[in-house]
Each structure stands twice: as C-alpha cells, then as structure tokens.
Amino acid sequence: MKRRIVDGRPGWSAPRSGLRLQRYFHDGAWAEQMRLPTENAVPLGDIDAKDAGHWCALGSLLVPYGGFLAANLQAGEIALVNGATGSFGSAAVAVALAMDARCVVATGRNEQALNELSRRFGARVRTVPMRGHEADDRARILQASAGPIDCVLDILPPAASAIQVRTAILARVVLMGGVGMLGGDGLDLPYPWMMRNCITPHGQWMYPPQAATLMAGMIRASLIDLGHFEITAFGLERTNDAVAHAAANAGPFKMTVIAPQRG
Ligand SMILES: NC(=O)c1ccc[n+]([C@@H]2O[C@H](COP(=O)([O-])OP(=O)(O)OC[C@H]3O[C@@H](n4cnc5c(N)ncnc54)[C@H](OP(=O)(O)O)[C@@H]3O)[C@@H](O)[C@H]2O)c1
C-alpha cells in the first residue's frame, strides 16, 4: 500500500511569542488527522505504508540538517558534532556523512555510545571522549581530526555547560543546543581566539521548508539509510504505553512512534 507523506510540525515548543499560534494549532500529531499551518506542510511524495515509522526519523534528521545548511557545510570539509552521542547529535553524524563531509569528529562523554558510532559508520567518524577539562579535551579533538576542522554543530542539552560548548568552538559554528536555557554562564568567547581562528558563530532554530524536500531526496538516493533507526510502533489507543516506552528507551537511533489507523 502506498501513502503520501508530508513533513509538517504544528509547533514543538511554545515560548511566549508562539503561544497564540499554539492555542490554535494545539492538537499535535497523535491523531488520525492533524491540523497545521499550510505553509508548514511540505509534500514528500509516496512512500510504502510499511515504511511510515522509519520516515518519522525525518524529525531527528532535519534538525541537524538545518544546522549544517545554515553553516554551509561543503563536501570534503571536516565537520565536528559536539554532543554526538545524543538523539539529535547521532543523527547529525549521519547527516554530515550524507552531505559528503571528509570526516566527522564526534564528541561525547559516553564512550560506549561513541564506540557504537564508530561501529555504525566506520573510519570517517573520529570519536573523542569528553572528560571535562577544556584545554585537554580541545587538544584531543584536534588530535583526532583528519585536519583543520571547518564546521562545528553544537547540539548539547540545557544541562550541559557553556564550557562544554566553548571547548569545541574551533571554526564556524552553528549553535543548536539548549545550553543556557536553564541559566548558567554565557559562552565568554575570547576575542583574540575568535579573531585569529576566523570563528563565525551562527544560531539556528529548526530548518527551512526546502530542507524537508532535500532530505527526502537524500533518503531516496540512499545517502541516508533510515534502516539505522530502530522503530517501535504503538497504535493510537496505546499512546500512554508509547510515552512510557519512549522514556525508557531514549537514545541514538531509537524511535518510538504512534501509528494511527488512517482516518
Ligand atoms: N535548534 C533546534 O532547532 C533544536 C531542535 C531540537 C532540539 N534542540 C536541542 O537539542 C538538544 C539535544 O537534544 P537531544 O534530544 O539530542 O538530547 P539527548 O538525546 O538527551 O542528548 C544530549 C546529549 O548531550 C550529552 N551531554 C553532555 N553534557 C551533558 C550534561 N551535562 N547533561 C546531559 N547530557 C549531556 C549527552 O551525551 P554524553 O553523556 O555522551 O556527553 C547526551 O547524549 C535539546 O536539549 C534541545 O535544546 C534544538
């Protein structure tokens, strides 16, 4: 059976500025049908109905893709993903490889998750365990890289510190994480360091509409393998079970999806 899919998000978060919009588009995607702003609905063509769960991985892939598009990652460049062991960070590694990065330096504290990235993607991924000492961690990043780093994607969560971000600011950098949302110090980037290393910081929230079309093309061209994602699907009537499962089974390349019957 074929299904036609769209990428569309009714709103992931509602800070004060988005509250009015969310009051109207408040139903979300756990439903047979969803209401969303037309300009946010991007047609992606037909898919096989049995692959619908895997296509939900678009949600993880498009966020870092938006970052790399904003940072203008070029084929042949060296990318660094800071926070590569997380859900979005691991997807970022897959995206940078699909965009033909020469290699991807992947940082994280969880060595098991780093080893899993190496196993999954091979020698183009260079993993660096973060030990919490800024200068030492930075030195090991530079040592692990195949050459000068061109483009950094930071996707650390609010619990991480500004120092963890600053450690990896080694080139033009796109900041996508949540650092600072719970308070804490600012980045405090040294002026001479930025000047001498030609550092360009760029903040990025989500991704432009055409990213969904391009990402679907990369998936259809097998540049991104949705098979990396382990999907556990629940019917709409088991939504609470799905939430409990998602909470207990978070992590790289793991997705819990709700698969409503077509309305
Ligand atoms: N800009 C956007 O459009 C956008 C969209 C969606 C999400 N985000 C941001 O992306 C962030 C990451 O989301 P995610 O779902 O990938 O999170 P996640 O799965 O929890 O991954 C975050 C990773 O950060 C690492 N980390 C480093 N220091 C940490 C600390 N002190 N406490 C906890 N984890 C720490 C952890 O790996 P190690 O333990 O290996 O270090 C963890 O795997 C979110 O918090 C959100 O702010 C941004």
The ligand as an ORCA input file, in Angstrom:
! r2SCAN-3c Opt
* xyz 0 1
  N      17.866     24.292     17.487
  C      16.882     23.448     17.252
  O      16.144     23.591     16.282
  C      16.681     22.281     18.155
  C      15.684     21.335     17.871
  C      15.544     20.245     18.719
  C      16.371     20.115     19.834
  N      17.303     21.072     20.078
  C      18.220     20.972     21.236
  O      18.943     19.781     21.130
  C      19.273     19.359     22.441
  C      19.694     17.910     22.421
  O      18.550     17.100     22.225
  P      18.651     15.515     22.234
  O      17.251     15.010     22.113
  O      19.661     15.069     21.229
  O      19.167     15.244     23.700
  P      19.801     13.934     24.268
  O      19.427     12.750     23.444
  O      19.500     13.948     25.705
  O      21.360     14.152     24.029
  C      22.082     15.094     24.635
  C      23.490     14.557     24.784
  O      24.243     15.582     25.402
  C      25.296     14.992     26.123
  N      25.590     15.768     27.315
  C      26.720     16.473     27.514
  N      26.715     17.079     28.706
  C      25.568     16.744     29.303
  C      25.020     17.046     30.565
  N      25.653     17.817     31.438
  N      23.813     16.515     30.875
  C      23.147     15.738     29.991
  N      23.632     15.396     28.753
  C      24.849     15.902     28.423
  C      24.874     13.564     26.453
  O      25.849     12.694     25.906
  P      27.154     12.299     26.747
  O      26.665     11.804     28.068
  O      27.813     11.258     25.898
  O      28.002     13.535     26.855
  C      23.572     13.357     25.712
  O      23.565     12.161     24.947
  C      17.984     19.646     23.196
  O      18.246     19.786     24.562
  C      17.499     20.931     22.577
  O      17.924     22.023     23.355
  C      17.466     22.132     19.265
*
